[in-house]
Amino acid sequence: MASQYSTQIYLDLDGALTSTASMLQIPSVNLQIWGPRLRFSAPISEIENFYSEIKPYLRPFILYGSGDFHHLSAVWMRRIQEPFSLLSFDNHPDWDIRPPRWCCGGWVNRALEYRWLESAQVWGCSNFELNWPHNLFTPRKVLQSGRLQIFSWKERYPKLSICREGAGL
């Protein structure tokens, strides 16, 4: 690992960004043994074991795997020890309250459990989860409190513009 890039790291879970990290000279850690165990979802015990292993490698800028691993964003946040806001750009709100606990579709809820996270915003939602009956699986209390705000594409879901004001569904 090159020390001149101490603010960056590539956590290689699936080889998806190996050439990009190499081209940008971002130091990498081969974690492909973890890839299949963490892809899309994982048990809490696996998440905790993974975090214990990678914690020393975490940096302010983390490049990692394909979109199959974006639920790990809630793990990277753990290194932040002061109040902050989360901003996510995604077609899906990733707010699902159903199991599995650690998965791509519910990682925003894991993030909202973190004590230093003051608020979260998800921009660009234009997916079916915003419509009934799928929106039955939303974290209503945090939406109503304004701590979680969803900013949908107004052009695609004009009736959901209340999400733009943080009122919830």
C-alpha positions as CSV (number, residue, x, y, z in Angstrom):
1,M,0.0,0.0,0.0
2,A,1.6,3.3,-1.1
3,S,1.7,5.8,1.8
4,Q,1.5,8.9,-0.4
5,Y,-2.2,8.2,-0.8
6,S,-3.1,7.8,2.8
7,T,-6.5,9.5,2.3
8,Q,-7.6,6.9,-0.3
9,I,-8.1,3.2,-0.4
10,Y,-9.6,0.6,-2.8
11,L,-11.2,-2.2,-1.0
12,D,-11.3,-4.8,-3.7
13,L,-14.3,-7.0,-3.1
14,D,-14.9,-8.2,-6.6
15,G,-12.3,-6.9,-9.0
16,A,-14.8,-4.5,-10.5
17,L,-12.6,-1.4,-10.1
18,T,-9.1,-2.9,-10.0
19,S,-8.0,-1.2,-13.3
20,T,-9.5,2.1,-12.2
21,A,-7.7,2.0,-8.9
22,S,-4.5,1.1,-10.5
23,M,-4.8,3.9,-13.1
24,L,-5.4,6.4,-10.3
25,Q,-2.7,4.9,-8.2
26,I,-5.0,4.3,-5.3
27,P,-3.6,1.7,-2.9
28,S,-5.7,-1.4,-2.7
29,V,-6.5,-4.3,-0.3
30,N,-7.6,-7.6,-1.8
31,L,-10.8,-8.6,0.0
32,Q,-12.2,-10.8,-2.8
33,I,-12.5,-13.6,-0.3
34,W,-15.2,-11.5,1.4
35,G,-17.0,-10.6,-1.9
36,P,-19.3,-13.6,-2.2
37,R,-20.2,-13.5,1.5
38,L,-21.2,-9.8,1.4
39,R,-22.7,-9.5,-2.1
40,F,-26.3,-8.0,-1.9
41,S,-26.8,-9.0,1.8
42,A,-25.0,-10.5,4.8
43,P,-25.8,-11.7,8.3
44,I,-24.9,-9.3,11.1
45,S,-22.1,-11.5,12.3
46,E,-20.4,-11.4,8.8
47,I,-20.7,-7.6,8.7
48,E,-19.1,-7.3,12.1
49,N,-16.3,-9.8,11.3
50,F,-15.7,-7.9,8.0
51,Y,-15.6,-4.5,9.8
52,S,-13.1,-5.8,12.3
53,E,-10.8,-6.9,9.5
54,I,-11.0,-3.8,7.4
55,K,-11.3,-1.1,10.1
56,P,-7.5,-0.4,10.0
57,Y,-7.7,0.2,6.3
58,L,-10.6,2.7,6.2
59,R,-9.8,6.1,4.8
60,P,-11.7,9.3,4.0
61,F,-12.1,8.2,0.4
62,I,-13.1,4.6,-0.1
63,L,-13.4,3.0,-3.5
64,Y,-15.0,-0.5,-3.4
65,G,-16.6,-3.1,-5.6
66,S,-19.6,-2.9,-7.8
67,G,-23.1,-1.7,-6.8
68,D,-23.7,-5.1,-5.3
69,F,-22.0,-3.8,-2.1
70,H,-23.4,-0.4,-1.6
71,H,-25.0,-1.5,1.7
72,L,-21.5,-1.4,3.1
73,S,-21.7,2.4,3.0
74,A,-23.4,2.1,6.5
75,V,-20.2,0.3,7.7
76,W,-17.8,3.0,6.3
77,M,-19.7,5.6,8.3
78,R,-18.6,4.1,11.6
79,R,-15.3,5.9,11.3
80,I,-17.0,9.3,11.6
81,Q,-17.1,10.4,15.2
82,E,-18.9,13.7,14.9
83,P,-22.4,14.9,13.7
84,F,-22.8,14.6,9.9
85,S,-25.4,14.3,7.2
86,L,-25.7,11.6,4.6
87,L,-26.3,12.4,1.0
88,S,-27.1,9.5,-1.4
89,F,-27.9,9.6,-5.1
90,D,-29.8,6.5,-6.0
91,N,-32.8,5.3,-8.1
92,H,-33.9,3.3,-5.1
93,P,-34.6,4.8,-1.6
94,D,-32.9,1.8,0.1
95,W,-35.2,2.3,3.1
96,D,-36.8,-1.1,3.3
97,I,-37.7,-2.1,6.8
98,R,-38.1,-5.9,6.0
99,P,-35.3,-8.5,6.5
100,P,-32.6,-9.1,5.8
101,R,-31.2,-6.5,8.1
102,W,-28.0,-5.9,6.2
103,C,-28.8,-5.6,2.5
104,C,-28.7,-3.3,-0.5
105,G,-32.4,-2.5,-0.1
106,G,-32.3,-1.4,3.5
107,W,-28.8,0.1,4.1
108,V,-30.2,3.6,4.7
109,N,-32.0,2.2,7.8
110,R,-28.7,0.8,9.1
111,A,-27.2,4.2,8.6
112,L,-30.0,6.0,10.4
113,E,-29.2,3.8,13.5
114,Y,-25.8,5.4,13.8
115,R,-25.7,7.9,16.6
116,W,-23.7,10.6,14.8
117,L,-25.9,10.7,11.7
118,E,-28.2,13.7,12.0
119,S,-30.0,13.4,8.7
120,A,-30.1,11.6,5.5
121,Q,-31.3,12.6,2.0
122,V,-31.7,10.3,-1.0
123,W,-31.9,12.1,-4.3
124,G,-33.0,10.7,-7.7
125,C,-35.6,8.1,-6.6
126,S,-37.8,7.1,-9.5
127,N,-38.5,3.6,-8.6
128,F,-41.5,1.4,-7.7
129,E,-40.7,1.6,-4.0
130,L,-42.3,5.0,-3.9
131,N,-45.7,3.6,-4.9
132,W,-48.3,1.6,-3.1
133,P,-48.1,-1.2,-2.0
134,H,-44.3,-1.1,-1.9
135,N,-44.2,2.1,0.1
136,L,-45.8,0.2,3.0
137,F,-42.2,-0.9,3.8
138,T,-40.9,2.6,4.5
139,P,-39.5,3.9,7.8
140,R,-42.4,6.2,8.4
141,K,-41.3,7.7,11.8
142,V,-38.0,9.0,10.4
143,L,-39.7,10.3,7.2
144,Q,-42.3,12.1,9.3
145,S,-39.6,13.5,11.6
146,G,-37.7,14.9,8.6
147,R,-34.5,13.1,9.6
148,L,-34.9,11.1,6.3
149,Q,-35.9,13.0,3.2
150,I,-36.5,11.4,-0.2
151,F,-36.2,13.6,-3.3
152,S,-38.0,11.9,-6.2
153,W,-37.9,12.8,-9.8
154,K,-40.7,15.2,-10.0
155,E,-41.2,14.6,-13.7
156,R,-41.8,10.9,-13.1
157,Y,-43.7,11.0,-9.8
158,P,-45.4,14.4,-9.5
159,K,-47.9,13.2,-6.9
160,L,-45.0,12.3,-4.7
161,S,-43.6,15.8,-4.5
162,I,-44.4,15.8,-0.8
163,C,-41.3,13.7,-0.5
164,R,-39.4,16.7,-1.6
165,E,-40.5,18.5,1.5
166,G,-39.7,15.7,3.8
167,A,-43.2,15.0,4.8
168,G,-43.1,11.3,4.1
169,L,-45.5,9.1,2.1
